[in-house]
Amino acid sequence: MDIKEVTFSYDKKNDHLKSVSSSIEIGKITTIIGTNGCGKSTLLGIMSNNHKPRSGNVILDGKFINTYKPKELARKLAVVHQHNDAPSDLTIEKLVGFGRLPHKSMFAPHSDEDTEAVLQALTRTNLLAKRNLTIDQLSGGERQRVWIAMSLAQSTPFLFLDEPTTYMDIYYQFEVLNLIKSLNVDYGLTIVMVLHDINQAIRYSDSIIVMQDGQIVRKGSPAEVISVETIKQIYGVDVIVREDTDAGLYMVPLGI
């Protein structure tokens, strides 16, 4: 996937993305970080065709993303949004089954392929034993896994996630991030996600994109991107950046 000189504005007055260009490496995890309002989620929305750029293009498999038909694009990439809603009495299995809609006509019954895809998605997310429960019977971390399972049922090579650990305690944050990492390692999914936690971005990413004021200011491996100078420039915070055998690369904030 290539992003070519994308400019975007919500209000047609102020540019929220300013001539952004980048590329997403296939088979890797790319994480977008930056301060609130810097354009992280907006860029993800452009990449998933949820927003239309004022100028520039996103190219997926050699084709402008805005030329894909909705079902065609939904067979290419799946998106897990920051906030997701579903009827509270809907079972997990039925909700995950909606991920198969891009592969069939609206009122067609589930095929054997659909059933297998749903079962595989539930298995990969460790939800098979809970498939008959309703969404309101689950914890926050389990609910997020349901939405990831639904995206897996789409059987797409790309998975986008917008702040997938929001409002979770640290246990469920790591549970979800470990799941995301395993989907990349075990199944080769190309994953792009937005995160706030810099240490989580370091630990779970092959590549990090740093944004500031609607522009990409750094991109590279965690070791290439995360430095004392970069964190001070972007966040205005003094930090220590260290690396050791047990923890790997990590950042410790000192203050402002």
C-alpha positions in Angstrom: 0.0 0.0 0.0 1.3 3.4 -1.0 0.1 6.8 0.2 0.9 9.6 -2.3 0.8 13.3 -1.4 -2.5 13.0 0.5 -4.1 16.2 1.8 -7.3 16.1 3.8 -9.5 18.6 5.6 -12.7 18.1 7.7 -13.9 21.7 7.4 -12.4 22.7 4.0 -10.4 25.4 5.8 -7.7 23.7 7.9 -5.7 20.8 6.5 -5.7 18.0 8.9 -3.3 16.0 6.7 -0.7 17.9 4.7 0.8 16.2 1.6 1.4 12.9 3.5 3.3 10.3 1.6 4.4 6.9 2.9 4.2 3.1 2.2 3.1 0.1 4.2 5.4 -2.9 4.1 3.5 -6.1 3.4 3.6 -8.8 6.1 4.7 -6.4 8.8 3.1 -4.5 11.7 3.2 -0.7 11.3 2.1 1.5 14.2 1.2 5.2 13.9 1.9 7.3 17.0 1.7 11.0 17.9 -0.1 13.5 20.1 -3.9 13.9 20.2 -5.2 15.6 17.1 -2.0 15.1 15.0 -3.8 13.1 12.3 -3.2 9.4 13.3 -6.8 8.2 13.1 -7.5 10.5 10.1 -4.6 8.9 8.2 -6.0 5.4 9.0 -9.4 6.6 7.8 -7.8 7.7 4.5 -6.0 4.4 4.1 -9.3 2.5 4.6 -11.3 4.8 2.3 -13.5 6.1 5.1 -12.3 9.6 4.3 -11.8 11.1 0.9 -8.6 13.1 0.4 -8.8 16.6 -1.0 -5.8 15.7 -3.1 -3.5 12.8 -3.5 -4.2 9.1 -3.6 -3.9 5.8 -1.7 -2.8 2.9 -3.9 -3.7 -0.7 -2.9 -2.5 -3.6 -5.1 -1.7 -1.2 -8.0 -5.2 0.4 -7.9 -6.5 3.7 -6.5 -8.4 2.8 -3.3 -11.3 5.0 -4.1 -12.0 3.0 -7.3 -12.7 -0.2 -5.4 -16.3 -1.2 -5.0 -17.3 -1.5 -1.3 -17.5 -5.3 -1.2 -14.3 -5.6 -3.3 -12.4 -3.4 -0.8 -13.9 -5.3 2.1 -12.3 -8.4 0.7 -8.9 -6.6 0.8 -8.9 -5.0 4.2 -10.7 -5.1 7.5 -11.0 -2.3 10.0 -11.5 -2.5 13.8 -12.6 0.9 15.0 -12.0 2.5 18.3 -15.7 2.5 19.3 -17.9 -0.4 18.2 -21.6 -1.1 18.9 -23.8 -4.1 18.4 -27.2 -5.2 19.8 -26.5 -6.5 23.3 -28.5 -9.7 22.7 -26.5 -10.7 19.6 -24.4 -13.9 20.1 -20.7 -13.7 19.5 -21.0 -16.3 16.7 -23.7 -14.3 14.8 -21.7 -11.1 15.2 -18.5 -12.7 13.9 -20.6 -14.1 11.0 -21.2 -10.6 9.7 -17.6 -10.6 8.6 -18.6 -12.9 5.8 -20.9 -10.4 4.1 -18.3 -9.2 1.6 -18.1 -12.7 0.3 -21.8 -13.4 -0.5 -25.1 -11.8 -1.5 -27.2 -10.1 1.2 -29.7 -12.9 1.9 -27.6 -15.9 0.9 -27.3 -18.6 3.6 -23.9 -19.4 5.1 -21.8 -21.7 2.9 -19.5 -24.3 4.3 -16.6 -21.9 3.5 -18.4 -19.2 5.6 -18.9 -21.5 8.5 -15.3 -22.6 8.4 -14.1 -19.0 8.3 -16.2 -18.1 11.3 -15.0 -21.1 13.3 -11.4 -20.3 12.4 -11.8 -16.7 13.5 -13.3 -17.7 16.8 -10.5 -20.2 17.4 -7.8 -17.8 16.6 -9.2 -15.3 19.1 -9.8 -17.9 21.8 -13.6 -17.3 21.7 -14.8 -20.6 20.4 -16.0 -21.8 23.9 -18.0 -18.5 24.3 -19.6 -18.4 20.9 -23.1 -18.7 22.2 -22.7 -15.9 24.8 -24.0 -12.4 24.0 -21.8 -9.4 23.6 -23.0 -7.9 26.9 -21.7 -10.9 28.9 -18.1 -10.3 28.0 -15.3 -8.2 29.5 -13.8 -5.2 27.6 -10.9 -7.3 26.4 -13.1 -10.1 25.2 -15.4 -7.7 23.4 -12.4 -6.3 21.5 -11.4 -9.8 20.5 -14.9 -10.3 19.1 -14.5 -7.3 16.8 -11.1 -8.6 15.8 -12.6 -12.1 15.1 -15.3 -10.5 12.9 -12.5 -8.8 10.9 -10.7 -12.1 10.6 -13.8 -13.7 9.2 -13.5 -11.2 6.3 -10.4 -13.2 5.3 -8.5 -10.1 4.2 -4.7 -9.7 3.9 -4.8 -6.3 5.6 -6.0 -5.5 9.2 -6.3 -1.9 10.4 -7.0 -1.2 14.1 -7.7 2.3 15.6 -6.5 2.4 19.2 -7.4 -1.3 19.9 -6.5 -1.1 23.7 -8.5 2.0 24.6 -10.1 1.8 28.1 -8.5 -1.5 28.9 -6.5 -2.4 32.0 -2.9 -3.5 31.4 -3.7 -7.2 31.3 -6.2 -6.9 28.5 -4.0 -4.5 26.7 -1.3 -7.1 26.5 -3.8 -9.9 25.7 -5.1 -8.0 22.7 -1.6 -6.9 21.5 -0.3 -10.4 21.8 -3.2 -11.6 19.7 -2.5 -8.9 17.1 1.2 -10.0 17.0 0.3 -13.6 16.6 -2.0 -12.9 13.7 0.9 -11.2 12.0 3.5 -13.9 12.8 1.3 -17.0 12.4 -0.9 -15.9 9.5 1.1 -13.2 7.7 -1.5 -10.4 8.1 -0.3 -6.9 7.2 -1.3 -4.9 10.2 -1.6 -1.1 10.7 -2.6 0.2 14.0 -2.9 3.5 16.0 -1.5 3.4 19.5 -0.9 6.0 22.3 1.5 4.0 24.4 5.0 4.4 23.0 6.5 1.4 24.8 3.7 -0.8 23.4 4.4 0.6 19.9 8.1 -0.2 20.4 7.4 -3.8 21.6 4.8 -4.8 19.0 5.8 -2.9 15.8 8.2 -3.7 12.9 7.8 -0.1 11.8 6.7 3.1 13.5 5.2 6.2 11.8 5.4 9.4 13.9 3.0 12.2 13.1 2.9 15.8 14.1 0.5 18.5 12.9 -0.9 16.4 10.1 2.5 15.3 8.7 4.7 12.3 9.0 7.9 13.5 10.7 9.6 10.1 11.3 9.3 6.6 10.0 11.4 3.5 10.5 12.1 0.7 12.9 11.5 1.4 16.6 15.3 1.7 17.2 15.5 4.2 14.3 12.6 6.3 15.4 12.4 6.3 19.2 15.0 8.6 20.7 15.3 11.2 23.4 15.2 14.0 20.8 12.2 12.7 18.9 10.0 12.3 22.0 11.0 15.7 23.2 10.2 17.2 19.8 6.8 15.5 19.4 5.5 15.3 23.0 7.5 18.0 24.9 8.5 15.4 27.5 12.0 14.5 28.7 12.7 10.8 28.6 15.4 8.1 28.9 15.6 5.6 26.1 17.3 2.4 27.0 17.8 -1.2 25.8 18.6 -4.3 27.8 18.6 -8.0 27.3 15.4 -8.7 29.1 13.2 -5.8 28.2 14.6 -4.8 24.8 14.2 -1.2 23.8 12.0 0.9 26.1 11.4 4.5 27.1 11.1 6.0 30.6 9.4 9.4 30.9 11.1 11.9 33.3 8.8 14.9 33.1 8.1 18.1 31.3 
